[in-house]
Amino acid sequence: MNTAVIVAALGYFVDVYDLVLFLIVGKQSLADIGIASIDIDDKFQFLLSIQMYGMLIGGIFWGILGDKKGRLSVLFGSIITYSLANVANGFVTSMEMYIVLRFIAGFGLAGELGAGITLVSEIMDKESRGIGTMIVAAIGVVGAVVAGFVGQIGWQISYFIGGGLGLSLLLLRVGVFESGMFEKSKKEVVMGNFFQLFKNKKTTIKYLNCILIGLPVWFIIGILVGSAPKFASQLGIVGAITNPISVALCYAGLVFGDLASGLLSQILRSRKKIFYYFYSLSLIFIFLYLSVIGASSTLFYSIIFGLGFSVGFWAIFVTIGAEQFGTNLRATTTTTIPNFVRGSLGMIVILWQFCTKSLDLGLFWGTGLVALIVFSISFFALSQIEETFGKDLDYYE
């Protein structure tokens, strides 16, 4: 296997590990540093927002840097940043310190996936690059499953482990070479002009559509899985439903979904068909999730696994972002698109709260309405983008 694929995959593994680890240990860590129990939920949500701001800003920074200075500079720069932040998180003693470190962690986490997918897309054969990006995403999301278990042994040790894993990847740097497409392009055109994405209507709409097709992923992870205990309570599920297990099972399903979507994309020689199939599967599992009144915890957890599987098109999603744009903007788009999708969760939550509370539709009808809105937007956006399987990427915008 190409060394670049291995490094990108392991880098994304640590990336996802840190993102999910904070969801698991964040509240306990706040309690341990002296935050009053009545304030923990608000402080936790605030830290999540701070981390997201770091990812949004970092996505733009690392994306532009990747097109101007090279894919490798971002791949390893982002790994160093979030690994050191991870280690430092284990030494947190105050809320102020936590705010700074979660911002830095988010900033660093924003760059690795986009740089890795860009590099892998450009160095692999156009007919088989989907396999490379599939491997990156599938190994990456295993980090969430590992975080679900490691997070049980203590938040400080868990942070140290994540930082150590990231820093150890630097030893593999010597075996990774820069993209030949980038090396050629930087001599011929202006690279990494973020505002070029908005200079004409066609490019802007294409960029927006690439973001919108990813909305269902974070609706399912952020709303349905993130609030699984709340839904379980309302449904009268028999048996305990916990966030750590829900998250771990969702991401376990995502691993298998990424593998399945990647392989099917190669077999069907299409990216778009995979989205249509997996969107449909997602809607089936959402219906089951909202309707299994009085079911056992085993069945409910099985549906959560299915939800994770149904959004296992993340690898194809990021690959499309790389394939839709020329070499001079590829790192910029591939890095910013997934981070803007992550950032969309805040707006989806606002819509969800509006539908469930302000419109007084209740948890289930309100959630169903949001699902309908999100998937309608994504289906339409998908219909507007071009098929990119086997597309030659050696061109400029």
Order of alpha helices (4+ residues) and beta strands (2+ residues): alpha-alpha-alpha-alpha-alpha-alpha-alpha-alpha-alpha-alpha-alpha-alpha-alpha-alpha-alpha-alpha-alpha
